[in-house]
Structure formats: C-alpha cells, structure tokens
Amino acid sequence: METKQNVLKIHEKDNVIVALTDLKKGDKITFENHVYELQNDISAKHKFVTETLAEGDPVYMYGVLVGKAKKEILKGDIISTTNLIHDTEKYGVNSSEEKEVWQAPDVSKFVNKTFNGYHRADGKVGTENNWLIIPLVFCQNRNVEVLKQALVEKLGYGKKQHLGLNVDALINDYKSGVSAEAMLEKNILKDGEDTSKNLLFPNVDGVKFLTHDGGCGGATSDAITLCNLLAGYINNPNVAGATVLSLGCQHAQASILQDALGKMADANNKPVYILEQQQSVSEKELLAEAVKKTFVGLMEANKIERKPANLSKLVIGLECGGSDGFSGISANPTLGYVSDLIVGLGGATVLSEFPELNGVEQELINRCTSTEKAKKFSHIMSTYNSKAEALGAAFSMNPSPGNIKDGLITDAIKSAGAAKKGGTSPVQDVLDYTEQVVTSGLNLLCTPGNDVESTTGLAGSGCNVILFTTGLGTPTGNPITPVVKVSTNSTLFNKMGDIIDFNTGSIIEGSKTIEQAGEELLDFVIEVASGKQTKARQLRQDDFIPWKRGMSL
C-alpha cells in the first residue's frame, strides 16, 4: 500500500465496506468507481453496505456469509446489532473434491537463519527452559504457594517490577490528616524496582507454579482431561521437568498423569517427582521433600544450554483476544503470513479457538489434506456447537461487548477475520483438546475462544511460541510459553506499549504490506525464541486456566 485509504473492501464478493478512519453522515465515499452517501456516522473499524438490502438478504465479508439483514438496510448504512443477525453457510465433507496445490511464500530470507534453543532428548527444541511445580488437585494450591514463597526469591526469580506505586506516601498523608480529595489527586507513580537477584541456575528461565481449581469434585472426565493437559505441559519442549503434588484421594490420580506422560513422552527422560500428601508423615515433611527434589531437578536442568536450532523446530500457536474491526485486516493476516513462512520452512503452526472458526468451516475442510482429518474437524465443530447450544451458549453468542463495540457485529464476522491467522497452507492435522502436535505444517486445535483457556491449551499441545493478536489490548501470558502480543492498530500500541510487543498498525496506515510486517514479526519471533523476553514475560503474566469442556466458549 502506498497511499492512505479511508475505506477498504476486503473481497470482491463482499457487500460491505470497512471504514479505516472515522466517517461522517452525509459523506460521499468514492470507491472503485462507485459513490456511497453515508446514512450515519461510521467509526473506524465499522462497515457500511454497498447496496440496499431487504429483510433476510445475505451480508458477505471476507468473501463468506457473515449474517443476514434483520430489516431493510439502506445503501451506505452502517451494519449493527439492530439490523444484522448472525448467519453462516452450511458445511460438509466432500471426499471427491480435488485439492489445489499450495505454493509456499518465498522463504529465502529465513532458510539459513536459526534460533538458540534448548535441545531435548526427543528431538524437540524449547525456546525456554522451565521447571514446573504442579498440583493435581486444588487442595494442594496452598502447598504450591508455600513452595513459591520458599523458592522464588532465594533462587533469583523474584518479580521485576515494571511499575512502582508509592503507597507509603498515602500512608503518611493519612496519618497527617490529608483529605481524600487531595489523596486522589496525588501522583504515586515512581520508577519501577528490580527485586530479582542473580540467578543461581542461569540456564533455567523460570520455576513456574500452575495452580488451578480442578482435579476433584467435578466430572471424572474433567479430571482425566486435566491430567492430559498437565502431562502436555511437562512434555512441552520449554519444560525441563516437574514437581507434582498430590493429595491422594482425588479424581485426578497420579497414575492417570503417568499414563498420559507415557503415551506422550516415551522418548523423553525428563525428571518428574510426584509427592502424595496422604502418604507423608506431615505437611512439613512433604514440603521439605518437594523443595529438595525440586532443587536437585534444577541442578540437572541447569546443565543444558541454548544452542542453534533450525526454524523448523518452531511450533507456533496462533491466538487472538480483545479483537476489533481491524484484526482480520492487519494483525491476523500478518500471523497468517508468518504461519505460511514457518510451514514453508518445515515448522508447525497451530490455529485454535474453534468457536471463532464458525462460518469458515467449509474453507478449512477444503484445506484438509485427508478426508479423515476433514471429518474429524467437522465432527468436533458440530458436537461442540450442539453442546454449547444445550447449555444456552451457542457459537453465535461468542462476540464480547468489546468486540461488538469495535465492529465485530456477528460471530461469523469475528470468525472470518480470526481464521486469517491460519494463512493459506493446507491443514495437515486436526487435534482435539490436549492432543499433541506431531505433524509439521498447519494444525487445527480445538480450544474455546476464551483467551487464557485457549493459550493454556496451545502450550499444553506443544507450542513453544504463541503469537497473540489484539485490537483492544490484553496483558495475558503463559507460564511456560512466551506470548508475543501483536496490536492491530497504532493507537492501541502507543497507548498500551507496556504490554504489547509488536505493531501492525502500519498496514492500516498504508506504510507497510502484510508481507513486510510478517517478515519483521518472524524476525522478532526468532529473537524471542532465542531468549528475548516478551512484555508478558517481563511482567510475569503467567495465566493458566484448564478448560472444563462444555462449560465455556
């Protein structure tokens, strides 16, 4: 793009046009030799129709059906929740359909590049080297917190404060009788403090504590899924080993975790120490044993050092959250181009959030490399949506108030833009929740659309880097996998640059192409894979929420 445009039509089939800047009622917009007089004010990121639509008429965006008119919509009128309702095309598997031959993008700039990672016994390469401390059941959370207090500061993993808050000044004002009004006007920001010390184990990036509210008291299937997820975290190449705390009587038995690990990690000899409180003479003895075994495990983990690795060893998760009307135009297609580059280099990428693929199922089915994979994807999507509907939360209810406010009026609009993160390459594998990435190329992974539940699932299936696009801003991160936050617009990046790593607003502004931004982002990913800390990692934003299936989107 060389000149700044104020509107954009994404696909020739579309009957809506996107506002790239704020537009006013009565403005006459000339686009592709057509003139559109706007019927109302249209904020940037929102859309207006290119022709008058009658009630029930289809609305297309990204070349796919994204809704139908609830009532007449005049040419040049904005689409909103008052005049548009979610609608999608039906989908199905046609085994006789001929597949197009995919052409990878030019990867010559990256073919000789490497990242410095941690090489594991099974051939995988980690971008970090972490030790896990895991409770099998929620009633071990307190003991995990005790271990955290005992280990983190002493080993040098204390939190680096990015923001200082001068609470002492408020205390002194209170003692001096200063009014509440004066306190509210007081500036209590100060330079951040670095409380971290020299690392005792410099080759261990972190000791991570995965507290949760599961393991017992719910469905046995959820306990089994939790064990599979935790096994996936231990199996992740970014993890050196784990200390596991068990009560003993819970549904999530240690034997289930061990069985799951055996199926996933037969070629990996990572140390895993499992301690059961009901077999210990006291809680103090349990914790002392946990500290000693963790310390010995860290000694072993510290022996491994970063060494060069081919980019084919990258397994990149593709995620979005706090999406806006620019997500499908700038940041998500940029991730899609990065995905295509990684696939072209022999690596793996993982597209998740199945509720946000609603409406583009047929495109993804057509891209599956086998009928078996296409049927698996179709089956997971249909059963997931049916279960969600039974709970009163169909896919169509997925957009959040923030999504809608910023132009994502229906789930189909949101999904069509979200799917752009998967690029154009063939779908090589379809994974259900907690299944491991074992195939290079593009993988589809069933997770909910909930940001943290989804990133939790991506790391649990083996991603060693996660790319996360946002148009509204989010601080989220992951305990074991670095999360690179990518903004869709420059306004957001300039406002929330303390939590966002990379900006694709230049695409909206017309100063860069998707391909240029994608190549720059991949260069940044190589730095992160080699140890550069993301903003979420600097802030110790270690979000971990296991999915209780069917309970959330």
Secondary structure, DSSP 8 states (H G I E B T S, - for coil): --S--SEE--STT-SEEEESS-B-TT-EEEETTEEEE-SS-B-TT-EEESS-B-TT-EEEETTEEEEEESS-B-TT-B--TTTEE---------TT-----------TTTTT-EEEEEE-TTS-EESS-EEEEEESSGGGHHHHHHHHHHHHHHHT---B-S-EE-HHHHHHHHHTT--HHHHHH---EE---B-----SSTT--EEEE---S-SSSS-HHHHHHHHHHHHHHHHSTTEEEEEEEE-SSSSS-HHHHHHHHHHH-TT----EEEEEGGGSS-HHHHHHHHHHHHHHHHHHHTT---EEEEGGG-EEEEEE-S--TTTTTTHHHHHHHHHHHHHHTT-EEEE--GGGGTT-HHHHHHHBSSHHHHHHHHHHHHHHHHHHHHTT--GGG---HHHHHTT--SHHHHHHHHGGGG-SS-EEEEE-TT----SSEEEEE---S-HHHHHHHHHHTT-SEEEEEESS------SSS-EEEEESSHHHHHHSTTT--EE-HHHHHTSS-HHHHHHHHHHHHHHHHTT---HHHHTT--------TTS--
